[in-house]
Every structure is written in structure tokens, then in C-alpha cells.
Amino acid sequence: MNISRRLGILVFFAVPAIIGGGIIYDYFHSYVPVFVYEILLILVAGGIASK
């Protein structure tokens, strides 16, 4: 997989990170669930980009 495709995958996961982080913070009123959500997104994006 070339570098442009990997960067595209990471940009694709940036939108749910920003929007989803705000939704999760609004629901739980705490940053701990947001950090857990962000870490899960990083792991999934890294797993997909590393193929």
C-alpha cells in the first residue's frame, strides 16, 4: 500500500474522531470515554493502514 493511500485512510478516520469525540463528550460529560474512543479509533486506523 502506498503512502498516499495510508494518509487517505488516516484522514478518513479523522472526521469520526472529531465528530464522535464531541458526541461522546456531550453524552458522558467526561474526557475519559473520549480518550478511550480516540484510542480505539487509532488502533483500528493503524490496523487498516498497516495492511
C-alpha positions as CSV (number, residue, x, y, z in Angstrom):
1,M,0.0,0.0,0.0
2,N,1.5,3.3,-1.0
3,I,1.9,6.4,1.3
4,S,-1.0,8.4,-0.3
5,R,-3.5,5.6,0.4
6,R,-2.3,5.3,4.0
7,L,-2.7,9.1,4.5
8,G,-6.1,8.9,3.0
9,I,-7.2,6.2,5.5
10,L,-5.9,8.3,8.4
11,V,-7.8,11.4,7.1
12,F,-10.9,9.3,6.6
13,F,-10.7,8.4,10.3
14,A,-10.1,12.0,11.4
15,V,-13.7,13.0,10.8
16,P,-15.3,10.4,13.1
17,A,-12.6,11.2,15.7
18,I,-13.6,14.9,15.8
19,I,-17.4,14.5,15.5
20,G,-17.6,11.3,17.5
21,G,-15.4,12.7,20.3
22,G,-17.8,15.7,20.6
23,I,-20.8,13.4,20.7
24,I,-19.3,11.1,23.3
25,Y,-18.2,14.1,25.5
26,D,-21.8,15.5,25.3
27,Y,-23.2,12.2,26.3
28,F,-20.8,11.3,29.2
29,H,-19.6,14.8,30.2
30,S,-16.1,13.4,30.8
31,Y,-13.0,13.2,28.8
32,V,-12.1,9.6,29.8
33,P,-14.6,8.0,27.4
34,V,-13.4,10.3,24.7
35,F,-9.8,9.2,25.2
36,V,-11.0,5.5,25.1
37,Y,-12.9,6.2,21.9
38,E,-9.9,8.0,20.3
39,I,-7.5,5.2,21.2
40,L,-9.9,2.6,19.7
41,L,-10.1,4.7,16.5
42,I,-6.3,5.0,16.4
43,L,-5.9,1.2,16.8
44,V,-8.4,0.5,14.0
45,A,-7.0,3.1,11.7
46,G,-3.4,1.8,12.4
47,G,-4.6,-1.8,11.7
48,I,-6.2,-0.9,8.4
49,A,-3.3,1.3,7.3
50,S,-0.7,-1.3,8.2
51,K,-2.1,-3.9,5.7
